[in-house]
Amino acid sequence: MGSSRKTANAATNNFPCHGSCPEPSFQIQVIARGVRRRRSPIDQPSMEADVDTDIIDHLKTLHTSEIDARNGYEEALEDAEGKGLTSLFRDMIALHHGNAEELAGMLINAGETADDSGSFMSVVHRTIMSVRSLFDGLDGSVLPGLIDGEKRNLSKYDDALKAIAGIPSISSTLSAQRAKISEKIALMEQQKAAYEAAT
């Protein structure tokens, strides 16, 4: 009994209060709770809390561009009817779809909505592919246009990476996506050179 009173008194001496103090037992409970209470990972400020409007805008721009590119390649794949650059179209659909999914995840984690419909450029890309398939066929002759389009995508990634340099978890993903697109551009340029040499 004497021991518990000493503990209570010690708690009282270390627990500042004004006016009437609570019972020692209550003070001990509060102190004990304060000691046991640790910040869980859920309590930690999330990465997304630091994502400002400018970064969100860049992520949305990239997401829309990836959706538009994917839609254009889907039209090309359909119009190619198993001929020409069918294999390339399939690869590019998979690449841009994967990038769009990752970007959508970032936007959702930041509390934003990821619009999967793309922009008006989706319609433009589909129309261009459809017209080219009618007049020229979707062979090596379309490669210069595809390369230019992918290089425009790279410039958007460059702009985004400059803005997102302070958030490694995001910039590392964007850098990886950019590298994959760059690899495909190099492949297209090789195919373009081979096509031009043969014609």
PASE-998530 format. One record per residue (C-alpha): residue in three letters; x, y, z; residue number from 1; chain. Coordinates in steps of 0.02 Angstrom, whole numbers. Layout:
<nodes>
+-----+--------+--------+--------+-----+----+
:  aa :      u :      v :      w :   i : ch :
+-----+--------+--------+--------+-----+----+
: Ala :      X :      Y :      Z : NUM :  A :
...
+-----+--------+--------+--------+-----+----+
</nodes>
This chain:
<nodes>
+-----+--------+--------+--------+-----+----+
:  aa :      u :      v :      w :   i : ch :
+-----+--------+--------+--------+-----+----+
: Met :      0 :      0 :      0 :   1 :  A :
: Gly :    142 :    118 :     50 :   2 :  A :
: Ser :    231 :     80 :   -113 :   3 :  A :
: Ser :     80 :    125 :   -220 :   4 :  A :
: Arg :     60 :    290 :   -128 :   5 :  A :
: Lys :    241 :    334 :   -162 :   6 :  A :
: Thr :    215 :    297 :   -346 :   7 :  A :
: Ala :     59 :    405 :   -348 :   8 :  A :
: Asn :    148 :    547 :   -259 :   9 :  A :
: Ala :    293 :    536 :   -382 :  10 :  A :
: Ala :    170 :    547 :   -525 :  11 :  A :
: Thr :     86 :    697 :   -444 :  12 :  A :
: Asn :    250 :    789 :   -424 :  13 :  A :
: Asn :    291 :    765 :   -609 :  14 :  A :
: Phe :    116 :    808 :   -671 :  15 :  A :
: Pro :     91 :    998 :   -675 :  16 :  A :
: Cys :    -84 :   1057 :   -637 :  17 :  A :
: His :   -170 :   1216 :   -587 :  18 :  A :
: Gly :   -306 :   1230 :   -457 :  19 :  A :
: Ser :   -374 :   1062 :   -403 :  20 :  A :
: Cys :   -273 :    916 :   -470 :  21 :  A :
: Pro :   -352 :    753 :   -528 :  22 :  A :
: Glu :   -334 :    597 :   -423 :  23 :  A :
: Pro :   -159 :    522 :   -427 :  24 :  A :
: Ser :   -225 :    361 :   -502 :  25 :  A :
: Phe :   -296 :    459 :   -649 :  26 :  A :
: Gln :   -130 :    550 :   -670 :  27 :  A :
: Ile :    -36 :    386 :   -676 :  28 :  A :
: Gln :   -153 :    321 :   -810 :  29 :  A :
: Val :   -129 :    477 :   -915 :  30 :  A :
: Ile :     60 :    470 :   -896 :  31 :  A :
: Ala :     63 :    286 :   -937 :  32 :  A :
: Arg :    -43 :    314 :  -1090 :  33 :  A :
: Gly :     73 :    454 :  -1144 :  34 :  A :
: Val :    223 :    339 :  -1129 :  35 :  A :
: Arg :    141 :    196 :  -1221 :  36 :  A :
: Arg :     68 :    305 :  -1359 :  37 :  A :
: Arg :    183 :    301 :  -1508 :  38 :  A :
: Arg :    152 :    363 :  -1682 :  39 :  A :
: Ser :    102 :    221 :  -1793 :  40 :  A :
: Pro :    142 :    220 :  -1980 :  41 :  A :
: Ile :    -39 :    273 :  -2011 :  42 :  A :
: Asp :     -9 :    431 :  -1908 :  43 :  A :
: Gln :    145 :    479 :  -2006 :  44 :  A :
: Pro :    118 :    618 :  -2133 :  45 :  A :
: Ser :     99 :    531 :  -2300 :  46 :  A :
: Met :    204 :    571 :  -2452 :  47 :  A :
: Glu :     48 :    632 :  -2536 :  48 :  A :
: Ala :     28 :    772 :  -2409 :  49 :  A :
: Asp :    181 :    855 :  -2489 :  50 :  A :
: Val :    117 :    841 :  -2667 :  51 :  A :
: Asp :     70 :   1017 :  -2722 :  52 :  A :
: Thr :    -46 :   1072 :  -2860 :  53 :  A :
: Asp :     93 :   1093 :  -2989 :  54 :  A :
: Ile :    151 :    913 :  -2964 :  55 :  A :
: Ile :    -28 :    849 :  -2974 :  56 :  A :
: Asp :    -50 :    942 :  -3138 :  57 :  A :
: His :    106 :    861 :  -3210 :  58 :  A :
: Leu :     46 :    688 :  -3157 :  59 :  A :
: Lys :   -123 :    720 :  -3236 :  60 :  A :
: Thr :    -42 :    779 :  -3397 :  61 :  A :
: Leu :     66 :    623 :  -3406 :  62 :  A :
: His :    -81 :    510 :  -3365 :  63 :  A :
: Thr :   -187 :    588 :  -3503 :  64 :  A :
: Ser :    -44 :    577 :  -3628 :  65 :  A :
: Glu :    -18 :    393 :  -3589 :  66 :  A :
: Ile :   -204 :    358 :  -3611 :  67 :  A :
: Asp :   -206 :    452 :  -3777 :  68 :  A :
: Ala :    -53 :    359 :  -3840 :  69 :  A :
: Arg :   -124 :    191 :  -3789 :  70 :  A :
: Asn :   -288 :    229 :  -3877 :  71 :  A :
: Gly :   -197 :    278 :  -4036 :  72 :  A :
: Tyr :    -98 :    116 :  -4038 :  73 :  A :
: Glu :   -256 :     17 :  -4006 :  74 :  A :
: Glu :   -332 :     93 :  -4162 :  75 :  A :
: Ala :   -174 :     55 :  -4258 :  76 :  A :
: Leu :   -174 :   -126 :  -4199 :  77 :  A :
: Glu :   -354 :   -147 :  -4253 :  78 :  A :
: Asp :   -325 :    -69 :  -4424 :  79 :  A :
: Ala :   -163 :   -164 :  -4454 :  80 :  A :
: Glu :   -262 :   -327 :  -4457 :  81 :  A :
: Gly :   -112 :   -430 :  -4407 :  82 :  A :
: Lys :      5 :   -353 :  -4536 :  83 :  A :
: Gly :    145 :   -225 :  -4538 :  84 :  A :
: Leu :    194 :   -160 :  -4366 :  85 :  A :
: Thr :     70 :   -265 :  -4268 :  86 :  A :
: Ser :    202 :   -326 :  -4145 :  87 :  A :
: Leu :    262 :   -149 :  -4110 :  88 :  A :
: Phe :     84 :    -87 :  -4085 :  89 :  A :
: Arg :     52 :   -224 :  -3957 :  90 :  A :
: Asp :    211 :   -181 :  -3863 :  91 :  A :
: Met :    169 :      4 :  -3859 :  92 :  A :
: Ile :     -8 :    -29 :  -3799 :  93 :  A :
: Ala :     60 :   -131 :  -3654 :  94 :  A :
: Leu :    191 :      1 :  -3614 :  95 :  A :
: His :     74 :    150 :  -3612 :  96 :  A :
: His :    -63 :     53 :  -3522 :  97 :  A :
: Gly :     60 :      4 :  -3385 :  98 :  A :
: Asn :    122 :    183 :  -3368 :  99 :  A :
: Ala :    -56 :    249 :  -3360 : 100 :  A :
: Glu :    -99 :    124 :  -3222 : 101 :  A :
: Glu :     50 :    177 :  -3117 : 102 :  A :
: Leu :     11 :    361 :  -3141 : 103 :  A :
: Ala :   -171 :    331 :  -3096 : 104 :  A :
: Gly :   -114 :    249 :  -2935 : 105 :  A :
: Met :    -10 :    402 :  -2890 : 106 :  A :
: Leu :   -156 :    518 :  -2923 : 107 :  A :
: Ile :   -275 :    412 :  -2819 : 108 :  A :
: Asn :   -150 :    405 :  -2675 : 109 :  A :
: Ala :   -143 :    595 :  -2683 : 110 :  A :
: Gly :   -332 :    604 :  -2666 : 111 :  A :
: Glu :   -362 :    644 :  -2848 : 112 :  A :
: Thr :   -473 :    562 :  -2979 : 113 :  A :
: Ala :   -387 :    472 :  -3122 : 114 :  A :
: Asp :   -489 :    499 :  -3280 : 115 :  A :
: Asp :   -467 :    350 :  -3397 : 116 :  A :
: Ser :   -554 :    431 :  -3545 : 117 :  A :
: Gly :   -402 :    528 :  -3607 : 118 :  A :
: Ser :   -420 :    691 :  -3702 : 119 :  A :
: Phe :   -474 :    749 :  -3874 : 120 :  A :
: Met :   -304 :    691 :  -3934 : 121 :  A :
: Ser :   -365 :    512 :  -3916 : 122 :  A :
: Val :   -489 :    549 :  -4054 : 123 :  A :
: Val :   -353 :    632 :  -4158 : 124 :  A :
: His :   -234 :    485 :  -4138 : 125 :  A :
: Arg :   -368 :    360 :  -4183 : 126 :  A :
: Thr :   -419 :    461 :  -4336 : 127 :  A :
: Ile :   -241 :    479 :  -4398 : 128 :  A :
: Met :   -209 :    293 :  -4382 : 129 :  A :
: Ser :   -371 :    251 :  -4468 : 130 :  A :
: Val :   -337 :    368 :  -4616 : 131 :  A :
: Arg :   -158 :    306 :  -4636 : 132 :  A :
: Ser :   -216 :    126 :  -4637 : 133 :  A :
: Leu :   -334 :    167 :  -4781 : 134 :  A :
: Phe :   -209 :    256 :  -4893 : 135 :  A :
: Asp :    -34 :    198 :  -4849 : 136 :  A :
: Gly :    -55 :     49 :  -4737 : 137 :  A :
: Leu :     20 :     41 :  -4563 : 138 :  A :
: Asp :    196 :     -8 :  -4613 : 139 :  A :
: Gly :    365 :     74 :  -4588 : 140 :  A :
: Ser :    301 :    234 :  -4666 : 141 :  A :
: Val :    211 :    279 :  -4503 : 142 :  A :
: Leu :    368 :    263 :  -4396 : 143 :  A :
: Pro :    424 :    446 :  -4411 : 144 :  A :
: Gly :    257 :    504 :  -4343 : 145 :  A :
: Leu :    262 :    378 :  -4202 : 146 :  A :
: Ile :    439 :    429 :  -4155 : 147 :  A :
: Asp :    392 :    614 :  -4152 : 148 :  A :
: Gly :    242 :    576 :  -4042 : 149 :  A :
: Glu :    346 :    476 :  -3918 : 150 :  A :
: Lys :    478 :    613 :  -3912 : 151 :  A :
: Arg :    342 :    736 :  -3865 : 152 :  A :
: Asn :    295 :    617 :  -3725 : 153 :  A :
: Leu :    476 :    618 :  -3666 : 154 :  A :
: Ser :    476 :    808 :  -3656 : 155 :  A :
: Lys :    323 :    799 :  -3542 : 156 :  A :
: Tyr :    415 :    678 :  -3430 : 157 :  A :
: Asp :    565 :    795 :  -3426 : 158 :  A :
: Asp :    454 :    939 :  -3370 : 159 :  A :
: Ala :    373 :    831 :  -3237 : 160 :  A :
: Leu :    539 :    766 :  -3171 : 161 :  A :
: Lys :    603 :    943 :  -3147 : 162 :  A :
: Ala :    450 :    984 :  -3042 : 163 :  A :
: Ile :    452 :    821 :  -2944 : 164 :  A :
: Ala :    638 :    813 :  -2906 : 165 :  A :
: Gly :    603 :    833 :  -2720 : 166 :  A :
: Ile :    497 :    676 :  -2706 : 167 :  A :
: Pro :    608 :    524 :  -2744 : 168 :  A :
: Ser :    468 :    397 :  -2731 : 169 :  A :
: Ile :    378 :    481 :  -2876 : 170 :  A :
: Ser :    527 :    536 :  -2980 : 171 :  A :
: Ser :    601 :    360 :  -2979 : 172 :  A :
: Thr :    441 :    291 :  -3055 : 173 :  A :
: Leu :    433 :    428 :  -3187 : 174 :  A :
: Ser :    616 :    403 :  -3229 : 175 :  A :
: Ala :    586 :    217 :  -3255 : 176 :  A :
: Gln :    436 :    253 :  -3367 : 177 :  A :
: Arg :    535 :    379 :  -3467 : 178 :  A :
: Ala :    677 :    256 :  -3491 : 179 :  A :
: Lys :    557 :    125 :  -3561 : 180 :  A :
: Ile :    485 :    247 :  -3686 : 181 :  A :
: Ser :    661 :    301 :  -3736 : 182 :  A :
: Glu :    707 :    120 :  -3768 : 183 :  A :
: Lys :    556 :    100 :  -3882 : 184 :  A :
: Ile :    603 :    257 :  -3977 : 185 :  A :
: Ala :    776 :    186 :  -4008 : 186 :  A :
: Leu :    695 :     26 :  -4074 : 187 :  A :
: Met :    579 :    125 :  -4188 : 188 :  A :
: Glu :    725 :    223 :  -4257 : 189 :  A :
: Gln :    814 :     61 :  -4300 : 190 :  A :
: Gln :    657 :     -3 :  -4386 : 191 :  A :
: Lys :    639 :    163 :  -4478 : 192 :  A :
: Ala :    818 :    153 :  -4541 : 193 :  A :
: Ala :    792 :    -26 :  -4599 : 194 :  A :
: Tyr :    630 :     22 :  -4688 : 195 :  A :
: Glu :    710 :    170 :  -4776 : 196 :  A :
: Ala :    857 :     65 :  -4830 : 197 :  A :
: Ala :    741 :    -63 :  -4907 : 198 :  A :
: Thr :    634 :     62 :  -5004 : 199 :  A :
+-----+--------+--------+--------+-----+----+
</nodes>
